[in-house]
Amino acid sequence: MKRLLIIALLSMFTLAGCNTVHGFGQDLEKVGEKIGGAAKK
């Protein structure tokens, strides 16, 4: 039973981490677009 609980918790943390990394990547992409737009002006 403890093993199942540990696996479930690790899975939840892994999925939460993926969402965080995905959001961070989107933020970096937006920053890059703004920098690129400023460079074109």
mmCIF file of the N, C-alpha and C atoms, coordinates in Angstrom:
data_MODEL
# 
_entry.id   MODEL 
# 
loop_
_atom_site.group_PDB 
_atom_site.id 
_atom_site.type_symbol 
_atom_site.label_atom_id 
_atom_site.label_alt_id 
_atom_site.label_comp_id 
_atom_site.label_asym_id 
_atom_site.label_entity_id 
_atom_site.label_seq_id 
_atom_site.pdbx_PDB_ins_code 
_atom_site.Cartn_x 
_atom_site.Cartn_y 
_atom_site.Cartn_z 
_atom_site.occupancy 
_atom_site.B_iso_or_equiv 
_atom_site.pdbx_formal_charge 
_atom_site.auth_seq_id 
_atom_site.auth_comp_id 
_atom_site.auth_asym_id 
_atom_site.auth_atom_id 
_atom_site.pdbx_PDB_model_num 
ATOM 1   N N  . MET A 1 1  ? 0.816  -1.194 0.000   1.00 0.00 ? 1  MET A N  1 
ATOM 2   C CA . MET A 1 1  ? 0.000  0.000  0.000   1.00 0.00 ? 1  MET A CA 1 
ATOM 3   C C  . MET A 1 1  ? 0.863  1.262  0.000   1.00 0.00 ? 1  MET A C  1 
ATOM 4   N N  . LYS A 1 2  ? 1.938  1.250  0.786   1.00 0.00 ? 2  LYS A N  1 
ATOM 5   C CA . LYS A 1 2  ? 2.825  2.412  0.828   1.00 0.00 ? 2  LYS A CA 1 
ATOM 6   C C  . LYS A 1 2  ? 3.478  2.645  -0.532  1.00 0.00 ? 2  LYS A C  1 
ATOM 7   N N  . ARG A 1 3  ? 3.783  1.549  -1.205  1.00 0.00 ? 3  ARG A N  1 
ATOM 8   C CA . ARG A 1 3  ? 4.442  1.657  -2.511  1.00 0.00 ? 3  ARG A CA 1 
ATOM 9   C C  . ARG A 1 3  ? 3.532  2.357  -3.521  1.00 0.00 ? 3  ARG A C  1 
ATOM 10  N N  . LEU A 1 4  ? 2.254  2.023  -3.499  1.00 0.00 ? 4  LEU A N  1 
ATOM 11  C CA . LEU A 1 4  ? 1.286  2.651  -4.396  1.00 0.00 ? 4  LEU A CA 1 
ATOM 12  C C  . LEU A 1 4  ? 1.159  4.146  -4.100  1.00 0.00 ? 4  LEU A C  1 
ATOM 13  N N  . LEU A 1 5  ? 1.149  4.497  -2.826  1.00 0.00 ? 5  LEU A N  1 
ATOM 14  C CA . LEU A 1 5  ? 1.060  5.906  -2.431  1.00 0.00 ? 5  LEU A CA 1 
ATOM 15  C C  . LEU A 1 5  ? 2.291  6.687  -2.910  1.00 0.00 ? 5  LEU A C  1 
ATOM 16  N N  . ILE A 1 6  ? 3.459  6.102  -2.762  1.00 0.00 ? 6  ILE A N  1 
ATOM 17  C CA . ILE A 1 6  ? 4.699  6.754  -3.202  1.00 0.00 ? 6  ILE A CA 1 
ATOM 18  C C  . ILE A 1 6  ? 4.686  6.953  -4.713  1.00 0.00 ? 6  ILE A C  1 
ATOM 19  N N  . ILE A 1 7  ? 4.246  5.943  -5.453  1.00 0.00 ? 7  ILE A N  1 
ATOM 20  C CA . ILE A 1 7  ? 4.187  6.053  -6.915  1.00 0.00 ? 7  ILE A CA 1 
ATOM 21  C C  . ILE A 1 7  ? 3.201  7.149  -7.330  1.00 0.00 ? 7  ILE A C  1 
ATOM 22  N N  . ALA A 1 8  ? 2.050  7.204  -6.649  1.00 0.00 ? 8  ALA A N  1 
ATOM 23  C CA . ALA A 1 8  ? 1.047  8.223  -6.965  1.00 0.00 ? 8  ALA A CA 1 
ATOM 24  C C  . ALA A 1 8  ? 1.590  9.627  -6.684  1.00 0.00 ? 8  ALA A C  1 
ATOM 25  N N  . LEU A 1 9  ? 2.260  9.807  -5.573  1.00 0.00 ? 9  LEU A N  1 
ATOM 26  C CA . LEU A 1 9  ? 2.816  11.125 -5.229  1.00 0.00 ? 9  LEU A CA 1 
ATOM 27  C C  . LEU A 1 9  ? 3.899  11.547 -6.223  1.00 0.00 ? 9  LEU A C  1 
ATOM 28  N N  . LEU A 1 10 ? 4.767  10.622 -6.581  1.00 0.00 ? 10 LEU A N  1 
ATOM 29  C CA . LEU A 1 10 ? 5.820  10.940 -7.550  1.00 0.00 ? 10 LEU A CA 1 
ATOM 30  C C  . LEU A 1 10 ? 5.223  11.307 -8.904  1.00 0.00 ? 10 LEU A C  1 
ATOM 31  N N  . SER A 1 11 ? 4.173  10.614 -9.296  1.00 0.00 ? 11 SER A N  1 
ATOM 32  C CA . SER A 1 11 ? 3.513  10.921 -10.567 1.00 0.00 ? 11 SER A CA 1 
ATOM 33  C C  . SER A 1 11 ? 2.917  12.324 -10.543 1.00 0.00 ? 11 SER A C  1 
ATOM 34  N N  . MET A 1 12 ? 2.285  12.675 -9.432  1.00 0.00 ? 12 MET A N  1 
ATOM 35  C CA . MET A 1 12 ? 1.681  14.014 -9.320  1.00 0.00 ? 12 MET A CA 1 
ATOM 36  C C  . MET A 1 12 ? 2.755  15.103 -9.387  1.00 0.00 ? 12 MET A C  1 
ATOM 37  N N  . PHE A 1 13 ? 3.857  14.910 -8.685  1.00 0.00 ? 13 PHE A N  1 
ATOM 38  C CA . PHE A 1 13 ? 4.929  15.906 -8.711  1.00 0.00 ? 13 PHE A CA 1 
ATOM 39  C C  . PHE A 1 13 ? 5.549  16.020 -10.096 1.00 0.00 ? 13 PHE A C  1 
ATOM 40  N N  . THR A 1 14 ? 5.677  14.902 -10.787 1.00 0.00 ? 14 THR A N  1 
ATOM 41  C CA . THR A 1 14 ? 6.243  14.918 -12.134 1.00 0.00 ? 14 THR A CA 1 
ATOM 42  C C  . THR A 1 14 ? 5.350  15.689 -13.086 1.00 0.00 ? 14 THR A C  1 
ATOM 43  N N  . LEU A 1 15 ? 4.045  15.446 -13.022 1.00 0.00 ? 15 LEU A N  1 
ATOM 44  C CA . LEU A 1 15 ? 3.114  16.166 -13.895 1.00 0.00 ? 15 LEU A CA 1 
ATOM 45  C C  . LEU A 1 15 ? 3.090  17.656 -13.566 1.00 0.00 ? 15 LEU A C  1 
ATOM 46  N N  . ALA A 1 16 ? 3.137  17.996 -12.293 1.00 0.00 ? 16 ALA A N  1 
ATOM 47  C CA . ALA A 1 16 ? 3.158  19.407 -11.897 1.00 0.00 ? 16 ALA A CA 1 
ATOM 48  C C  . ALA A 1 16 ? 4.435  20.074 -12.395 1.00 0.00 ? 16 ALA A C  1 
ATOM 49  N N  . GLY A 1 17 ? 5.545  19.370 -12.336 1.00 0.00 ? 17 GLY A N  1 
ATOM 50  C CA . GLY A 1 17 ? 6.811  19.912 -12.825 1.00 0.00 ? 17 GLY A CA 1 
ATOM 51  C C  . GLY A 1 17 ? 6.778  20.155 -14.323 1.00 0.00 ? 17 GLY A C  1 
ATOM 52  N N  . CYS A 1 18 ? 6.142  19.269 -15.060 1.00 0.00 ? 18 CYS A N  1 
ATOM 53  C CA . CYS A 1 18 ? 6.042  19.433 -16.510 1.00 0.00 ? 18 CYS A CA 1 
ATOM 54  C C  . CYS A 1 18 ? 5.245  20.691 -16.850 1.00 0.00 ? 18 CYS A C  1 
ATOM 55  N N  . ASN A 1 19 ? 4.165  20.914 -16.131 1.00 0.00 ? 19 ASN A N  1 
ATOM 56  C CA . ASN A 1 19 ? 3.365  22.109 -16.377 1.00 0.00 ? 19 ASN A CA 1 
ATOM 57  C C  . ASN A 1 19 ? 4.159  23.372 -16.071 1.00 0.00 ? 19 ASN A C  1 
ATOM 58  N N  . THR A 1 20 ? 4.950  23.329 -15.026 1.00 0.00 ? 20 THR A N  1 
ATOM 59  C CA . THR A 1 20 ? 5.762  24.485 -14.655 1.00 0.00 ? 20 THR A CA 1 
ATOM 60  C C  . THR A 1 20 ? 6.809  24.760 -15.722 1.00 0.00 ? 20 THR A C  1 
ATOM 61  N N  . VAL A 1 21 ? 7.482  23.734 -16.189 1.00 0.00 ? 21 VAL A N  1 
ATOM 62  C CA . VAL A 1 21 ? 8.506  23.896 -17.216 1.00 0.00 ? 21 VAL A CA 1 
ATOM 63  C C  . VAL A 1 21 ? 7.874  24.395 -18.511 1.00 0.00 ? 21 VAL A C  1 
ATOM 64  N N  . HIS A 1 22 ? 6.702  23.886 -18.853 1.00 0.00 ? 22 HIS A N  1 
ATOM 65  C CA . HIS A 1 22 ? 6.007  24.313 -20.071 1.00 0.00 ? 22 HIS A CA 1 
ATOM 66  C C  . HIS A 1 22 ? 5.662  25.798 -19.975 1.00 0.00 ? 22 HIS A C  1 
ATOM 67  N N  . GLY A 1 23 ? 5.145  26.235 -18.838 1.00 0.00 ? 23 GLY A N  1 
ATOM 68  C CA . GLY A 1 23 ? 4.808  27.649 -18.642 1.00 0.00 ? 23 GLY A CA 1 
ATOM 69  C C  . GLY A 1 23 ? 6.051  28.532 -18.696 1.00 0.00 ? 23 GLY A C  1 
ATOM 70  N N  . PHE A 1 24 ? 7.143  28.052 -18.126 1.00 0.00 ? 24 PHE A N  1 
ATOM 71  C CA . PHE A 1 24 ? 8.398  28.802 -18.152 1.00 0.00 ? 24 PHE A CA 1 
ATOM 72  C C  . PHE A 1 24 ? 8.893  28.958 -19.585 1.00 0.00 ? 24 PHE A C  1 
ATOM 73  N N  . GLY A 1 25 ? 8.746  27.899 -20.383 1.00 0.00 ? 25 GLY A N  1 
ATOM 74  C CA . GLY A 1 25 ? 9.142  27.962 -21.795 1.00 0.00 ? 25 GLY A CA 1 
ATOM 75  C C  . GLY A 1 25 ? 8.311  28.977 -22.564 1.00 0.00 ? 25 GLY A C  1 
ATOM 76  N N  . GLN A 1 26 ? 7.028  29.042 -22.262 1.00 0.00 ? 26 GLN A N  1 
ATOM 77  C CA . GLN A 1 26 ? 6.163  30.024 -22.925 1.00 0.00 ? 26 GLN A CA 1 
ATOM 78  C C  . GLN A 1 26 ? 6.568  31.436 -22.540 1.00 0.00 ? 26 GLN A C  1 
ATOM 79  N N  . ASP A 1 27 ? 6.895  31.652 -21.279 1.00 0.00 ? 27 ASP A N  1 
ATOM 80  C CA . ASP A 1 27 ? 7.333  32.972 -20.830 1.00 0.00 ? 27 ASP A CA 1 
ATOM 81  C C  . ASP A 1 27 ? 8.613  33.390 -21.546 1.00 0.00 ? 27 ASP A C  1 
ATOM 82  N N  . LEU A 1 28 ? 9.558  32.469 -21.667 1.00 0.00 ? 28 LEU A N  1 
ATOM 83  C CA . LEU A 1 28 ? 10.809 32.778 -22.357 1.00 0.00 ? 28 LEU A CA 1 
ATOM 84  C C  . LEU A 1 28 ? 10.557 33.101 -23.829 1.00 0.00 ? 28 LEU A C  1 
ATOM 85  N N  . GLU A 1 29 ? 9.622  32.404 -24.431 1.00 0.00 ? 29 GLU A N  1 
ATOM 86  C CA . GLU A 1 29 ? 9.294  32.653 -25.828 1.00 0.00 ? 29 GLU A CA 1 
ATOM 87  C C  . GLU A 1 29 ? 8.728  34.066 -26.009 1.00 0.00 ? 29 GLU A C  1 
ATOM 88  N N  . LYS A 1 30 ? 7.872  34.490 -25.095 1.00 0.00 ? 30 LYS A N  1 
ATOM 89  C CA . LYS A 1 30 ? 7.292  35.835 -25.168 1.00 0.00 ? 30 LYS A CA 1 
ATOM 90  C C  . LYS A 1 30 ? 8.368  36.900 -25.008 1.00 0.00 ? 30 LYS A C  1 
ATOM 91  N N  . VAL A 1 31 ? 9.298  36.677 -24.093 1.00 0.00 ? 31 VAL A N  1 
ATOM 92  C CA . VAL A 1 31 ? 10.405 37.622 -23.896 1.00 0.00 ? 31 VAL A CA 1 
ATOM 93  C C  . VAL A 1 31 ? 11.241 37.711 -25.166 1.00 0.00 ? 31 VAL A C  1 
ATOM 94  N N  . GLY A 1 32 ? 11.509 36.567 -25.772 1.00 0.00 ? 32 GLY A N  1 
ATOM 95  C CA . GLY A 1 32 ? 12.286 36.548 -27.013 1.00 0.00 ? 32 GLY A CA 1 
ATOM 96  C C  . GLY A 1 32 ? 11.585 37.295 -28.140 1.00 0.00 ? 32 GLY A C  1 
ATOM 97  N N  . GLU A 1 33 ? 10.270 37.173 -28.221 1.00 0.00 ? 33 GLU A N  1 
ATOM 98  C CA . GLU A 1 33 ? 9.518  37.890 -29.254 1.00 0.00 ? 33 GLU A CA 1 
ATOM 99  C C  . GLU A 1 33 ? 9.585  39.392 -29.025 1.00 0.00 ? 33 GLU A C  1 
ATOM 100 N N  . LYS A 1 34 ? 9.496  39.828 -27.791 1.00 0.00 ? 34 LYS A N  1 
ATOM 101 C CA . LYS A 1 34 ? 9.571  41.270 -27.494 1.00 0.00 ? 34 LYS A CA 1 
ATOM 102 C C  . LYS A 1 34 ? 10.953 41.815 -27.822 1.00 0.00 ? 34 LYS A C  1 
ATOM 103 N N  . ILE A 1 35 ? 11.982 41.066 -27.507 1.00 0.00 ? 35 ILE A N  1 
ATOM 104 C CA . ILE A 1 35 ? 13.346 41.497 -27.808 1.00 0.00 ? 35 ILE A CA 1 
ATOM 105 C C  . ILE A 1 35 ? 13.534 41.569 -29.329 1.00 0.00 ? 35 ILE A C  1 
ATOM 106 N N  . GLY A 1 36 ? 13.028 40.555 -30.026 1.00 0.00 ? 36 GLY A N  1 
ATOM 107 C CA . GLY A 1 36 ? 13.130 40.541 -31.476 1.00 0.00 ? 36 GLY A CA 1 
ATOM 108 C C  . GLY A 1 36 ? 12.369 41.705 -32.103 1.00 0.00 ? 36 GLY A C  1 
ATOM 109 N N  . GLY A 1 37 ? 11.195 42.029 -31.565 1.00 0.00 ? 37 GLY A N  1 
ATOM 110 C CA . GLY A 1 37 ? 10.403 43.163 -32.063 1.00 0.00 ? 37 GLY A CA 1 
ATOM 111 C C  . GLY A 1 37 ? 11.121 44.483 -31.826 1.00 0.00 ? 37 GLY A C  1 
ATOM 112 N N  . ALA A 1 38 ? 11.769 44.629 -30.676 1.00 0.00 ? 38 ALA A N  1 
ATOM 113 C CA . ALA A 1 38 ? 12.499 45.853 -30.376 1.00 0.00 ? 38 ALA A CA 1 
ATOM 114 C C  . ALA A 1 38 ? 13.720 45.981 -31.278 1.00 0.00 ? 38 ALA A C  1 
ATOM 115 N N  . ALA A 1 39 ? 14.339 44.865 -31.625 1.00 0.00 ? 39 ALA A N  1 
ATOM 116 C CA . ALA A 1 39 ? 15.533 44.898 -32.478 1.00 0.00 ? 39 ALA A CA 1 
ATOM 117 C C  . ALA A 1 39 ? 15.180 45.307 -33.906 1.00 0.00 ? 39 ALA A C  1 
ATOM 118 N N  . LYS A 1 40 ? 13.968 44.969 -34.363 1.00 0.00 ? 40 LYS A N  1 
ATOM 119 C CA . LYS A 1 40 ? 13.548 45.313 -35.723 1.00 0.00 ? 40 LYS A CA 1 
ATOM 120 C C  . LYS A 1 40 ? 13.277 46.802 -35.871 1.00 0.00 ? 40 LYS A C  1 
ATOM 121 N N  . LYS A 1 41 ? 12.892 47.455 -34.772 1.00 0.00 ? 41 LYS A N  1 
ATOM 122 C CA . LYS A 1 41 ? 12.590 48.888 -34.822 1.00 0.00 ? 41 LYS A CA 1 
ATOM 123 C C  . LYS A 1 41 ? 13.862 49.647 -34.911 1.00 0.00 ? 41 LYS A C  1 
# 
